[in-house]
């Protein structure tokens, strides 16, 4: 078998076409490798002038660029400043809070020594009294350097004073000055206050009280003459009338539906016991009224 038959017209045409294609391929390859140019084409879009970089704080030294690739480049500057953070535990939406005021420095003042009184008060008689004593009583003050120009003072009130000797003074104390328990300050001084003594304390104590509650009333149709008292300790009931002695030292003075009055036999101090209810009952305890013919 022959690869090429020159007598066949079809084989000739194929050979001519193949040769033409090979020639075209050689021309194209030659144009690509040897006929091209590195210059840009004439219809390339012209670029405008490069924008001038904006001045930023401190100008940086100019840098030369090669070609047209960096003609529009601008330097980037980072200042490195960190924004301040808000205070811890603080509401940023709250109003302004002023700082606390500066504490005021108080100067230390050295106390001035108290001068020694020119007059001496040493003791009182009585030193203890009961509150609500009904009558005035006499107070004796002992000391030294007393003169007739001095008088006894109790809680700032001048008392009627009698001069006995340079070591002894007497004064009358009104009952209203000891109506309440507490402490009373007693001293000696002159009218102008230039001569005075040291202070002595007198105690005013509460008086003894009966240990009873008034819980009931028994009486005749026209007279309420019997009171029912209850001992606070053992809860025993005691029927008393006017003039009876209760608890050794208290005498019944009066009886009414509201209260019972007793007087201290020794101190002559009157004590009132108001009518009270039985804590274990729904209402006041009132024993049945005694009939006219009943035993008192």
C-alpha positions as CSV (number, residue, x, y, z in Angstrom):
1,X,0.0,0.0,0.0
2,X,1.4,3.4,-1.0
3,X,1.2,6.3,1.5
4,X,0.8,8.9,-1.3
5,X,-0.6,8.2,-4.8
6,X,0.4,11.0,-7.2
7,X,-2.1,9.9,-9.8
8,X,-5.1,10.3,-7.5
9,X,-6.5,13.8,-7.8
10,X,-8.0,13.7,-4.3
11,X,-4.7,12.9,-2.8
12,X,-3.2,15.9,-4.5
13,X,-5.8,18.3,-3.2
14,X,-5.2,17.0,0.4
15,X,-1.5,17.6,0.1
16,X,-2.0,21.1,-1.2
17,X,-4.4,21.9,1.6
18,X,-2.0,20.6,4.2
19,X,0.8,22.5,2.8
20,X,-1.2,25.8,2.9
21,X,-2.2,25.2,6.5
22,X,1.3,24.6,7.5
23,X,2.5,27.8,5.8
24,X,-0.2,29.8,7.6
25,X,0.8,28.3,11.0
26,X,4.4,29.2,10.3
27,X,3.5,32.8,9.5
28,X,1.3,33.2,12.7
29,X,4.0,31.8,14.9
30,X,6.6,34.1,13.4
31,X,4.4,37.1,14.0
32,X,3.8,36.2,17.6
33,X,7.4,35.6,18.5
34,X,9.2,38.0,16.2
35,X,6.8,40.5,14.8
36,X,5.1,41.9,18.1
37,X,6.1,45.1,19.9
38,X,6.4,45.9,23.7
39,X,5.1,49.4,23.2
40,X,1.5,50.1,24.3
41,X,-1.0,50.6,21.6
42,X,-1.7,54.1,20.4
43,X,-5.4,54.0,21.5
44,X,-4.5,53.4,25.2
45,X,-6.5,55.6,27.6
46,X,-4.4,58.4,28.8
47,X,-4.1,58.6,32.6
48,X,-4.6,61.9,34.4
49,X,-2.0,63.6,36.7
50,X,-1.3,61.9,40.0
51,X,-3.3,63.4,42.9
52,X,-1.2,65.3,45.4
53,X,-0.9,63.4,48.8
54,X,-2.8,65.3,51.7
55,X,-0.6,66.6,54.4
56,X,-1.2,64.6,57.6
57,X,0.2,66.0,60.9
58,X,4.0,65.4,60.4
59,X,4.9,65.2,56.7
60,X,6.7,62.1,55.7
61,X,9.7,62.2,53.3
62,X,8.7,61.8,49.7
63,X,9.3,58.4,48.2
64,X,10.1,57.9,44.5
65,X,8.0,55.4,42.6
66,X,8.9,53.6,39.6
67,X,6.5,53.3,36.7
68,X,2.8,54.2,36.9
69,X,1.7,51.5,39.4
70,X,2.1,53.8,42.6
71,X,1.1,57.1,40.9
72,X,-2.2,57.2,43.0
73,X,-0.8,55.7,46.2
74,X,-1.0,57.6,49.5
75,X,1.0,56.9,52.7
76,X,-1.1,55.5,55.7
77,X,-0.2,57.0,59.1
78,X,-1.3,55.4,62.4
79,X,-1.0,57.6,65.4
80,X,-1.3,54.8,68.0
81,X,-3.6,56.7,70.4
82,X,-5.8,54.5,72.6
83,X,-9.2,56.0,73.6
84,X,-9.6,56.4,77.3
85,X,-11.7,53.7,79.0
86,X,-14.6,54.6,81.3
87,X,-14.1,54.2,85.0
88,X,-15.0,50.8,86.6
89,X,-18.5,50.5,88.2
90,X,-19.6,53.9,86.8
91,X,-22.7,54.6,84.9
92,X,-21.7,56.7,81.8
93,X,-25.2,58.1,81.6
94,X,-25.3,59.4,85.2
95,X,-24.9,63.1,86.0
96,X,-21.7,64.6,87.2
97,X,-20.8,63.7,90.7
98,X,-18.6,66.2,92.5
99,X,-15.7,64.8,94.5
100,X,-16.2,64.4,98.3
101,X,-15.3,67.5,100.3
102,X,-12.0,67.7,101.9
103,X,-12.4,66.9,105.6
104,X,-12.0,69.8,107.9
105,X,-9.1,69.6,110.3
106,X,-10.3,70.5,113.7
107,X,-7.5,71.8,115.9
108,X,-6.9,70.0,119.2
109,X,-7.5,72.3,122.0
110,X,-5.8,71.5,125.3
111,X,-8.4,71.7,128.1
112,X,-7.8,74.3,130.6
113,X,-7.4,72.9,134.1
114,X,-10.5,73.5,136.3
115,X,-9.5,75.8,139.2
116,X,-9.9,74.5,142.7
117,X,-13.1,75.8,144.3
118,X,-12.4,78.3,147.1
119,X,-15.1,76.6,149.3
120,X,-15.3,72.9,150.2
121,X,-18.5,70.8,150.4
122,X,-17.9,67.4,152.0
123,X,-21.3,65.7,152.8
124,X,-25.1,65.9,152.6
125,X,-27.8,64.7,155.0
126,X,-30.0,63.1,153.8
127,X,-28.0,61.8,150.8
128,X,-30.9,59.6,149.5
129,X,-34.6,60.6,149.5
130,X,-37.8,59.1,148.0
131,X,-39.5,60.7,145.1
132,X,-43.0,62.2,145.7
133,X,-42.4,62.9,149.4
134,X,-45.4,65.0,150.2
135,X,-43.7,67.5,152.6
136,X,-40.7,69.8,152.5
137,X,-37.6,68.6,154.3
138,X,-34.5,70.1,155.7
139,X,-31.1,69.5,153.9
140,X,-27.9,69.7,155.9
141,X,-24.6,70.5,154.0
142,X,-21.3,70.0,155.7
143,X,-18.0,71.5,154.5
144,X,-15.5,74.3,155.2
145,X,-15.1,78.0,154.6
146,X,-18.8,78.8,154.6
147,X,-19.9,82.4,155.1
148,X,-23.4,84.0,155.6
149,X,-23.1,85.3,152.0
150,X,-23.3,81.7,150.6
151,X,-26.4,79.7,149.9
152,X,-27.2,76.1,148.8
153,X,-28.1,75.5,145.2
154,X,-29.8,72.4,143.8
155,X,-29.9,71.8,140.1
156,X,-29.3,75.6,139.6
157,X,-32.1,76.7,141.9
158,X,-31.3,78.7,145.0
159,X,-32.7,77.2,148.3
160,X,-33.6,79.2,151.4
161,X,-30.3,78.7,153.4
162,X,-29.4,79.2,157.1
163,X,-25.8,79.8,158.1
164,X,-24.9,77.7,161.1
165,X,-21.1,77.8,161.1
166,X,-18.2,77.9,158.7
167,X,-18.6,74.1,158.5
168,X,-22.4,73.7,158.3
169,X,-25.4,75.1,156.3
170,X,-29.1,74.2,156.4
171,X,-31.6,74.6,153.6
172,X,-35.3,73.8,153.0
173,X,-36.0,71.6,150.0
174,X,-39.5,71.9,148.4
175,X,-41.4,68.7,147.6
176,X,-41.8,69.7,144.0
177,X,-38.0,69.5,143.5
178,X,-38.0,65.7,144.2
179,X,-41.3,64.8,142.5
180,X,-39.5,62.6,140.0
181,X,-36.7,60.0,140.5
182,X,-33.2,61.0,139.4
183,X,-30.0,62.6,140.5
184,X,-29.8,66.2,141.9
185,X,-26.6,68.3,141.9
186,X,-26.0,70.2,145.1
187,X,-23.4,72.9,145.7
188,X,-22.7,76.2,147.5
189,X,-22.1,79.6,145.9
190,X,-22.5,83.3,146.3
191,X,-25.0,85.6,144.5
192,X,-22.4,86.8,142.1
193,X,-21.0,83.3,141.5
194,X,-17.4,84.4,142.4
195,X,-17.3,82.1,145.4
196,X,-18.5,78.5,144.9
197,X,-17.8,75.0,146.0
198,X,-17.5,71.5,144.5
199,X,-20.7,69.5,143.6
200,X,-22.2,66.7,145.7
201,X,-24.8,64.3,144.3
202,X,-28.1,63.5,146.0
203,X,-30.1,60.5,144.8
204,X,-33.9,60.6,144.4
205,X,-35.2,57.1,144.3
206,X,-38.6,55.7,143.4
207,X,-40.8,55.0,146.4
208,X,-41.9,51.5,147.4
209,X,-45.1,50.4,145.6
210,X,-47.8,47.9,146.7
211,X,-47.5,44.6,144.8
212,X,-51.2,44.3,144.0
213,X,-53.6,44.7,141.1
214,X,-57.1,46.1,141.6
215,X,-59.4,43.5,139.8
216,X,-62.8,43.6,141.4
217,X,-65.3,45.6,143.4
218,X,-68.0,44.4,145.9
219,X,-70.4,46.7,147.6
220,X,-73.8,47.3,149.0
221,X,-76.5,48.8,146.8
222,X,-75.6,52.3,148.0
223,X,-72.0,52.0,148.9
224,X,-68.9,50.5,147.2
225,X,-67.0,49.5,150.3
226,X,-65.0,46.4,149.4
227,X,-62.1,46.2,146.8
228,X,-60.7,42.9,145.4
229,X,-56.9,43.0,145.2
230,X,-54.8,40.3,143.5
231,X,-51.2,39.6,144.6
232,X,-48.9,39.9,141.6
233,X,-46.7,37.0,142.7
234,X,-49.0,34.2,143.8
235,X,-52.3,35.5,142.2
236,X,-54.2,35.3,145.5
237,X,-57.3,37.5,146.0
238,X,-57.7,39.8,148.9
239,X,-60.8,41.7,149.9
240,X,-60.0,45.0,151.6
241,X,-62.1,48.0,152.9
242,X,-61.2,51.6,153.8
243,X,-58.7,51.7,156.7
244,X,-57.3,48.1,156.1
245,X,-53.6,47.7,156.0
246,X,-52.2,45.9,152.9
247,X,-48.7,44.5,152.6
248,X,-47.7,45.6,156.1
249,X,-47.0,49.2,155.3
250,X,-49.9,50.4,153.1
251,X,-53.3,51.6,154.3
252,X,-56.4,51.8,152.1
253,X,-57.5,55.4,151.9
254,X,-60.4,55.3,149.3
255,X,-62.1,52.9,147.0
256,X,-63.9,53.7,143.7
257,X,-64.9,51.9,140.5
258,X,-61.8,53.4,138.8
259,X,-59.0,53.1,141.4
260,X,-57.9,52.3,144.9
261,X,-55.7,54.7,146.9
262,X,-53.2,53.6,149.5
263,X,-50.8,55.5,151.6
264,X,-47.4,54.5,152.8
265,X,-47.6,54.5,156.6
266,X,-43.9,55.3,157.0
267,X,-43.2,57.8,154.1
268,X,-46.7,59.2,153.9
269,X,-46.6,58.8,150.1
270,X,-49.9,58.1,148.4
271,X,-50.0,55.4,145.7
272,X,-52.9,54.8,143.2
273,X,-53.8,51.4,141.8
274,X,-56.1,51.7,138.8
275,X,-58.8,49.2,138.0
276,X,-57.5,46.4,135.8
277,X,-58.9,43.4,133.9
278,X,-58.2,39.8,134.6
279,X,-55.6,38.7,132.0
280,X,-57.1,35.2,131.9
281,X,-60.7,36.3,131.4
282,X,-62.5,37.9,128.4
283,X,-63.6,41.0,130.5
284,X,-63.2,42.7,133.9
285,X,-63.5,40.5,136.9
286,X,-66.3,41.7,139.1
287,X,-67.5,39.4,141.9
288,X,-71.3,39.3,142.5
289,X,-72.6,42.2,144.5
290,X,-73.2,41.5,148.2
291,X,-76.8,41.6,149.4
292,X,-77.8,43.9,152.3
293,X,-78.2,41.0,154.8
294,X,-75.0,39.2,153.8
295,X,-72.0,39.1,156.0
296,X,-69.4,41.9,155.2
